[in-house]
C-alpha cells in the first residue's frame, strides 16, 4: 500500500516524550542514556505514530491550499456530501460508523536518533461479528512495518478498525 521515509532526530524524540508527559531522561539526556541498557537515547513507546506526518497520503494531515475537514463537530473546510434518496445506508455516512478498535506494537529493536525508518503499510486480516445494536461489525487490520537503513525490522504496528453495518440511532 503506502511506503515513505521517516527520519528520526533527538529533538523529535524529546518533543514527543514531552507531549505524552513521559519524563524518563532516556528520551532526552544523552549522558544519562549512555549508562542504561540500550546505551543511548531511544524513542518512547508509540513514537512511530509521529511518522504519519511524513506520509504524503495521511488523510488527517492538512495540505496547503486544499480544504481540510478540521476536527470539530461540524466540518470546517469540506462540506458533507448531500444524501440522495437512492443512497443506501452502507454508502453514506460511513465515517460515522468507523471506529479505531485496537492498536498493538511489537518492538524488535530501539528507535534511536539518526535512524531513517522506511515505513510500509499493508492490509492484514478481516473478519465479521454480529453486533447487538448496529448489525454486522466488520473488522480490518492494517499492519505497518518500520525498518531501519539496513532493512532490519524495528517496529511492527497492527491497527484494527471496525465499521458497523448500520448507523446506531441516538434514541
C-alpha positions as CSV (number, residue, x, y, z in Angstrom):
1,X,0.0,0.0,0.0
2,X,1.9,3.1,1.3
3,X,5.7,3.5,1.7
4,X,7.6,6.5,2.9
5,X,10.7,7.6,4.8
6,X,10.7,8.8,8.4
7,X,13.9,10.5,9.6
8,X,14.3,10.4,13.4
9,X,16.3,13.0,15.4
10,X,16.8,13.7,19.1
11,X,14.6,16.8,19.2
12,X,11.6,14.8,17.8
13,X,12.1,12.2,20.4
14,X,12.3,14.8,23.2
15,X,9.3,16.7,22.0
16,X,7.2,13.5,21.6
17,X,8.1,12.4,25.2
18,X,7.1,15.8,26.5
19,X,3.9,15.8,24.5
20,X,2.9,12.5,26.1
21,X,4.1,13.5,29.6
22,X,6.9,11.0,29.9
23,X,9.8,12.5,31.9
24,X,12.1,9.5,31.6
25,X,15.6,11.0,30.9
26,X,16.4,8.2,28.5
27,X,14.4,10.1,25.9
28,X,16.3,13.4,26.2
29,X,19.5,13.2,28.3
30,X,22.3,11.5,26.2
31,X,24.7,11.4,29.2
32,X,22.1,9.6,31.4
33,X,21.0,7.3,28.5
34,X,24.6,6.2,27.8
35,X,24.6,4.4,31.2
36,X,21.4,2.5,30.5
37,X,20.9,-0.9,29.0
38,X,20.1,0.5,25.5
39,X,23.4,2.5,25.8
40,X,21.9,5.7,24.4
41,X,18.9,7.9,23.7
42,X,15.9,6.0,22.4
43,X,12.3,6.9,21.4
44,X,9.4,6.3,23.7
45,X,6.7,3.7,23.0
46,X,4.2,4.8,20.3
47,X,6.7,7.3,18.9
48,X,6.3,5.7,15.5
49,X,2.8,7.4,15.3
50,X,4.6,10.7,14.8
51,X,5.8,9.3,11.4
52,X,2.4,9.9,9.9
53,X,3.4,13.5,9.3
54,X,5.9,12.2,6.7
55,X,3.3,10.2,4.9
56,X,2.1,12.2,1.9
57,X,-1.2,10.3,1.8
58,X,-2.0,10.6,5.5
59,X,-5.7,11.6,5.5
60,X,-5.6,13.7,8.7
61,X,-2.7,15.9,7.7
62,X,-3.7,19.4,6.4
63,X,-2.4,20.2,3.0
64,X,-1.6,23.8,2.0
65,X,-4.1,25.2,-0.4
66,X,-6.6,22.3,0.0
67,X,-9.8,22.2,2.1
68,X,-9.4,20.3,5.3
69,X,-12.2,18.7,7.2
70,X,-11.0,20.0,10.6
71,X,-11.6,18.4,13.9
72,X,-14.8,19.9,15.3
73,X,-18.4,18.7,15.4
74,X,-19.1,20.4,12.0
75,X,-16.7,20.1,9.0
76,X,-14.6,23.3,8.8
77,X,-13.3,23.0,5.3
78,X,-15.1,20.3,3.4
79,X,-18.9,20.3,3.1
80,X,-20.5,16.9,3.7
81,X,-22.0,15.3,0.6
82,X,-25.7,15.7,0.2
83,X,-27.5,12.4,0.7
84,X,-29.6,11.3,-2.3
85,X,-32.8,9.4,-2.0
86,X,-31.3,6.4,-3.7
87,X,-28.2,6.3,-1.3
88,X,-28.1,3.1,0.7
89,X,-27.1,3.2,4.4
90,X,-23.8,1.4,3.6
91,X,-22.7,4.1,1.0
92,X,-23.4,7.2,3.0
93,X,-22.3,8.3,6.4
94,X,-19.7,5.5,6.7
95,X,-17.2,7.7,8.6
96,X,-19.8,7.9,11.4
97,X,-19.8,4.1,11.6
98,X,-16.0,3.7,11.7
99,X,-14.1,3.2,15.0
100,X,-10.5,2.6,15.9
101,X,-10.8,-0.7,17.9
102,X,-7.2,-1.7,18.8
103,X,-3.5,-0.8,18.4
104,X,-0.6,-3.2,19.1
105,X,3.1,-2.5,18.8
106,X,5.9,-5.1,18.6
107,X,9.3,-3.7,19.2
108,X,12.2,-5.5,17.6
109,X,14.9,-3.0,18.5
110,X,15.0,0.5,19.9
111,X,14.4,3.6,17.7
112,X,17.4,5.9,18.0
113,X,18.3,9.5,16.9
114,X,19.8,9.3,13.4
115,X,17.6,6.4,12.3
116,X,15.8,6.8,9.0
117,X,12.9,4.5,9.0
118,X,11.2,3.1,5.9
119,X,7.6,2.8,6.6
120,X,5.4,0.3,4.7
121,X,1.7,-0.5,5.3
122,X,-0.3,-3.4,4.2
123,X,-3.7,-4.9,4.9
124,X,-3.9,-7.7,7.4
125,X,-6.8,-10.0,8.4
126,X,-10.5,-9.1,8.1
127,X,-13.5,-10.7,9.9
128,X,-17.1,-10.0,10.8
129,X,-19.0,-10.4,14.0
130,X,-22.7,-9.8,14.6
131,X,-23.3,-6.7,16.8
132,X,-26.1,-6.3,19.2
133,X,-27.4,-2.9,18.1
134,X,-25.8,-1.9,14.8
135,X,-25.9,-5.1,12.8
136,X,-22.7,-6.7,11.4
137,X,-19.3,-5.4,12.8
138,X,-16.6,-5.6,10.1
139,X,-13.1,-5.6,11.5
140,X,-10.0,-4.9,9.4
141,X,-6.3,-5.0,10.3
142,X,-3.7,-2.6,9.0
143,X,-0.1,-3.7,9.5
144,X,2.7,-1.1,9.4
145,X,6.3,-2.1,9.4
146,X,9.1,0.3,10.3
147,X,12.6,-0.7,9.0
148,X,16.0,0.9,9.6
149,X,18.5,1.8,6.9
150,X,19.8,-1.8,7.0
151,X,16.3,-3.2,6.3
152,X,16.1,-4.6,9.8
153,X,12.6,-4.6,11.3
154,X,12.4,-2.1,14.1
155,X,8.7,-1.9,15.0
156,X,5.5,-3.7,13.7
157,X,2.3,-1.8,14.4
158,X,-1.0,-3.5,14.0
159,X,-4.2,-1.4,13.9
160,X,-7.7,-2.8,14.0
161,X,-10.6,-0.7,12.7
162,X,-14.3,-1.6,13.0
163,X,-17.2,-0.5,10.8
164,X,-20.8,-1.1,11.9
165,X,-23.2,-2.5,9.4
166,X,-25.6,0.4,10.0
167,X,-25.5,3.7,12.0
168,X,-26.7,3.3,15.5
169,X,-29.6,5.6,16.3
170,X,-29.3,8.1,19.1
171,X,-32.6,7.1,20.7
